[in-house]
């Protein structure tokens, strides 16, 4: 579809067509009721929108699945809309921003730092379709330790570690739940219809299911703790957090939380201290937390690949 053709449509029509594309590309399917619920339109209008989008790229972008009574991703999909990765990830993880991608005038001047890397949207789309459809994914994965190798994984969640996006998945090669960096995934293939075993499902991931409760306090060796309390909206001098064990190490590193038992980390960036370092005992990625030392004498290692 040309820009001129899009310009002939109303903004509400373009937003609905963009929503159709997001659903099909990243979830793998869309039903008429999805449009009715999202935009408050009648069923007949939803049917027209789906037919119109299908006409944008005949036989390529969407096909009708009579068995599932839904429109599914076509075999030769080519995006009509140019979505920025941040917009797609916001929609996938926070559920908003699913209209036509546009540069809107800001209400106030602002500036936010850009990420150095973004997932390839075609790779991301395969990952999210596999998550939504509950099926395995075959990928070529580039690991720092072992280079490129083919794997089958069973993904179930996206993780933003503050620097890059991971996918949490069961790895059939190692028979463990691990985090895979999405930018290191190439040539993903969704293995739709292939079975997933009970031990590969997310409820068997102990690190994902475990919730750790953390008390963060102003770093004892930093001046003016009252300002740190203000910055982090602390109550009675404590910021209490509940995190999944699978994400705790990432977050503690992102916020430069001193996790040493004797608050021995030095530097202006360490404004927070984990009051009880044993709170992350048994967290596999605790090795990422600044200053953390496991009470065990055995060497620990992160299961992020």
N, C-alpha and C positions, 0 to 999 in steps of 0.2 A: 504494500500500500504506500502511495506517495504522500509526502507531506501535504500536498494540495488536497488530496482526498481526505486526510485526517482533518484538515482545516475546515472542510465543509460540514463536519459533524459538530454537534454541541459538545460542550465540555463534559456533561454527564454521560453522553454516549461514549466518548473516548475513555472516561474513567471505567465504565463497565467493561469495555473491550480490553483495557489494560488488566483489569481484574481477572478476566477470562484467561488471558495469557499467563499471568502469574500462577494461577491455580493449576493450569495444565502443565506448564513447564516445571514447576517446583514441587507440586503435589502429585501430578500425574493424571488428574481427572477433575472434572467439574460437572455438576448437575444443575438443572434449571433452578432448583430450589435454592442453590447457593447464591445465585443472583437475586432471587426474590427476597431472601433473608438479608443479604448484605445491603441492597439498595432500596428495598421497600417498593419494588415494582410488581406489576402483575405478571402472571405466568406467561401470558401471550407476548409481553414485551421481552421477557427473558428468552423466550424461544427465538424471537427475531434477532436478539443480540448474538446468540449462539450461531444462528444461521449466517448472520452477517460476518462474524469473525471467521467462520469456516470458508466463506467466499473470498476472504482476503488472500488466502494461499490455498487454493483448491487441492484437496487430496494430500496436503502436506502437513499442516499444523495440528489439526484435530480430526479424529475419527469417532463415529458414534458406536458405542458398545451396547448392542441391543440386550445382551445378557445382563450387564450391570446397569443398564438404563442411564448411562452417563457418557459424556464426551471424554476421550482419553487422548494422550499424546500421540501425534501422528508419526509415521516412520521417517519423515524428512523435515522435521520441525526447523523453521527459521524464524527467529524473533521479529516481531513487528515493532515492538517498543524497545528503546535503549535504556534499560534500567541501570542506574549506578549500583554497584555491589552493596554500598551502605544501606540503600533504600530496600533492597531485597532482604538483607539480613535483618533490618528493622521489622519488616513485614513478617518474616518467618518466626522471629523470636519474640516480638512484642505485639504483633497483630494490628499494626496500623501502617498507613502510608501506601495503600494499595491502589491509588488512583494513577492517572497518567503521570509519568515522570516529567516534572517541569521544574525550571528554576524560578522560584517565587521570590518576590522582593521581601527582604527581611524587615520585621517590624522595628528592630533595634540593631545597631551595629554589633557584630560579634565575630569572634574568630575561634576556631577549634582546631587542634592539631590533626593532621592527616595521618592515616596509617601508612607504613612503608610498603605493606603488601596487602593484596586483596585476593580472595579466592576467585578462580576462573568460574564464571557463572554456569557454564555447561557442566563442569565437574560438580559444582555445588548442587545443580539441579538433579543430577543422578543420585547424589548422596541423599538429598531430601526426599526424593521419590522413594528410594529404598527404605528410608525411615518411615515414611507415611504408609507404605504398602507392607511393611513388616517382612521384608525379604532380604536375602543376602546380596552382597555387592562384590563383583570381581574387579580388582584394581591392579595397576602397576604402582608399587609404592617405593619411593626413594628414601631409604633409611641412611642416616649418617654412619651407623655401625656396619651395615651389610650391603649398602648400595641399592640397586634396583632389583626387585623381585616381585613375582606375582603372588597375590594373596586373595583369599576370600574372607570377607569380614561381614559381620551382622551389625549394622549401625543402628543406634537408637536415639542419639541426642547430639546437638551441636554444643560446643563449649568455646566461649570467648575468654582467652586467658589475658586479655589486655593488650597483647602484641599481635596475636594471630588467632585464626579460627581452627579449632580441632573438631574431629568427630569422635564421639565415644562409641566403641564397637567391640564386639567379641571377635577376636582374631583366631581363625581356625588353624593357623600355622603354629602359633605358640600355645593355643588352647587357654588363652587368658583374655580378660577385658583390658583394653588399652586405649590410649588417645592417639589419633592419627592426624597429622598436620594436613589440612586440606590442600594447601599449595603443593604438597609433595605427591599428590595423587594424580595419576595420568590414566587415560583410556578406561574410565569406569564403565562397567556393564551391569545394569540392574538384572539380577537373576529372578525375574518375576515368576511366581508360581513354585519356586523351589522351596522345600521345607526348611524350617528353622527348628532346631532341637530345643528342648526345655532348658537345658543348661546354657544355651546361648542367649537367653532372653534377659532383659534389663533387670528383672527382679532377682536374678542370680548374681548380680554384680554387687558384691559386698561394699566396695569402696563408693559406689554410686548411691547405694541405699543408706549407708551410715551417715548420720548427721552429727557434726561436731559443734559444740558450743564453746565459743571463744570470748574471753574478756580482754579487750585491748585498752590500755591505759596510756597516759602521756609518758614518754620515755623519761625515766628518772634522772638521766644525765643531760637532758635538754632544758634550757631556761624557759621560764614563763609557761608552766603547764596549763594555766588557766586559758591561754590563747589556743592551745591544742584542743582543750575541752570545747571551746567555742567553735573551732573549725570543724570538728567532727560531731557536733551536737551531742556531746556526752551527757549522761545522766549520772550524777553523783561520782563524776570522775571516771566513768567506765563506758566504753562502747561495746555492747554485747551483740555478737553476731552468731548466726546459725548457718553453717555451710555444709555442703556435701563434702565428704572426705576426698572425693575425686577431684574437687576444684580448690581445696583449701590451700595447697602449696602455691598454686598460681596466684591466688588473690593476696596471700601474705607477701609474696614477692612483689607483686604489682604495687602494693601500698607501702613497700619498704618497712615492714613490721619486724622489729628486732625480736627474734624468737629464741635468743640465747637465754639460758636459765639465769645468768647474772648480768643481763642487759649490757653486754660487753661490746656491742657493735658501735662504731664511732662514725660520725658523719652527720651533717645537717639533715640528710634525707630520712634519718631514723627518728621520727617524731613519735612513733608508737612502739609500745612494747607488749608482747604477749605475756600476760601476767602468769599464766601457768603453762609452761612448755609441754607438760605431759598431756595437755588437752589434745595435741596432735600426735600422740604416740600411736603407732600402728597405721598412720596415714602414709600411704606409699609415696606420694609426691611431697612429703614433708621435707625431703632433701632440698627442695627448691626454696624453702623458707629461709630468709637470711639468718644466719647464726644458729640454726637448729642443729642440735647434736642428739642423736638417739641414745637413750639409756642403754640399749643393747650393745654388746661388744661386737656383734656380727655386723658386717658391712651391709648397709641398706642401699637400695637402688630404686630410682623412679621407674615406673612402668610406662612412662610416655616414650614412644618410639620416634 
